[in-house]
Amino acid sequence: MMSDFAAQLRAASLRVTRPRMAVLAALRDHPHVDTDTVISLVRADQPMVSHQAIYDVLRALTDAGLVRRIQPAGATARYETRVADNHHHLVCRSCGAIVDVECAAGQAPCLTASDDHGYVVDEAEVVFWGVCPDCAADRIAP
């Protein structure tokens, strides 16, 4: 899988570096995590990587389209490596957990604006809000 990361970096005209590889691996294994969690995950394996280096890597990977940055209203930014489709997210109002939700219908954009105002729409972003099963169970537990 690491060779896949190297190929992705090269295809995006980015140098293959240990911090970039580590960030991609962390996001593959832990989708929808915030920057602080990425820092902790990467530094567990590479303690000498600075906070700023990880911020720079996240920015470069996002700019190159290898990582998707999502930021539901009122939440901190989260990152994921699932970028090849137009999926959506479901966010727990209680604990903040985020899960992927497949596109509502068809290919990107999977929703059609009632009036596109002349725009060429290529993506639709929807965030579903609710309470996850664990938090719902906690609410009804005695």
C-alpha positions in Angstrom: 0.0 0.0 0.0 2.9 2.4 0.7 4.0 2.0 -3.0 0.5 3.1 -3.9 1.1 6.3 -1.8 4.4 6.9 -3.5 2.8 6.5 -7.0 0.0 8.9 -6.0 2.5 11.5 -4.8 4.6 11.2 -7.9 1.4 11.4 -10.1 0.6 14.7 -8.3 4.1 16.0 -8.9 4.9 15.8 -5.2 8.1 14.5 -3.8 7.8 11.2 -1.9 8.8 12.0 1.7 8.4 10.1 5.0 6.0 12.7 6.5 3.7 12.7 3.4 3.7 8.9 3.4 2.9 8.8 7.1 0.1 11.3 6.8 -1.5 9.3 3.9 -1.2 6.1 6.0 -2.7 7.8 9.1 -5.7 9.1 7.0 -6.2 5.7 5.3 -6.4 4.0 8.6 -8.3 6.8 10.5 -10.6 8.7 8.1 -12.3 11.9 9.3 -9.7 12.8 11.9 -8.7 16.4 12.8 -5.2 17.9 12.5 -4.3 17.2 16.1 -5.1 13.5 15.7 -3.1 13.3 12.5 -0.1 14.9 14.4 -0.4 12.3 17.2 -0.7 9.4 14.7 2.3 10.5 12.6 4.5 11.4 15.6 3.8 8.0 17.2 5.9 6.5 14.4 8.0 9.6 13.5 8.5 11.6 16.7 10.8 14.2 15.1 8.2 15.4 12.6 7.2 18.9 13.6 3.6 20.2 13.9 4.3 22.7 11.1 5.6 20.0 8.8 2.3 18.0 9.2 0.2 21.2 8.6 2.3 21.8 5.4 1.8 18.2 4.3 -2.0 18.3 4.9 -2.1 21.5 2.8 0.0 20.1 0.0 -2.0 16.9 -0.1 -5.3 18.7 -0.1 -4.1 21.2 -2.8 -3.0 18.2 -4.9 -6.3 16.5 -4.6 -4.9 13.5 -2.7 -6.7 14.4 0.5 -10.2 15.9 1.1 -10.7 18.5 3.8 -14.2 18.5 5.3 -15.4 21.0 7.9 -19.0 20.5 9.0 -20.6 23.7 10.5 -19.3 24.3 14.0 -16.7 21.5 13.8 -12.9 21.5 13.3 -11.6 20.5 9.9 -11.2 16.8 9.3 -9.3 15.0 6.6 -9.9 11.8 4.5 -8.2 10.1 1.6 -11.5 9.1 -0.1 -11.4 11.7 -2.9 -12.3 9.8 -6.1 -16.1 10.1 -5.7 -18.8 12.5 -4.7 -19.8 11.0 -1.4 -21.4 12.8 1.6 -21.1 12.7 5.4 -23.2 12.0 8.4 -22.2 13.8 11.6 -23.2 12.9 15.1 -24.5 16.0 16.9 -23.4 14.5 20.3 -19.9 13.1 19.9 -18.9 14.5 16.5 -18.3 11.1 14.9 -18.4 11.3 11.1 -19.2 8.5 8.6 -19.4 8.4 4.9 -22.7 8.3 3.1 -22.8 7.2 -0.5 -24.0 9.6 -3.2 -27.7 10.2 -3.1 -28.3 9.3 -6.7 -26.0 8.6 -9.7 -22.7 10.1 -10.6 -21.2 13.5 -9.5 -22.8 15.8 -9.0 -25.4 13.4 -7.5 -27.8 16.2 -6.8 -29.2 18.7 -9.2 -29.7 22.4 -8.2 -33.2 23.7 -8.7 -31.6 26.7 -10.4 -27.9 26.5 -11.3 -27.8 30.2 -12.2 -25.6 29.4 -15.2 -22.9 27.6 -13.2 -21.3 24.4 -14.4 -21.9 22.3 -11.4 -19.4 19.5 -10.9 -19.9 18.5 -7.2 -22.7 18.6 -4.6 -21.9 18.5 -0.9 -24.4 17.4 1.6 -23.9 16.9 5.4 -26.5 14.9 7.2 -26.8 15.6 10.9 -28.1 13.2 13.6 -27.1 11.1 16.6 -25.0 8.0 16.2 -26.2 4.7 17.6 -23.8 4.8 20.6 -24.9 8.3 21.7 -28.6 7.4 21.1 -28.1 4.3 23.4 -26.4 6.5 26.0 -29.4 8.9 26.0 -31.9 6.1 26.8 -29.7 4.1 29.2 -30.8 4.5 32.9 
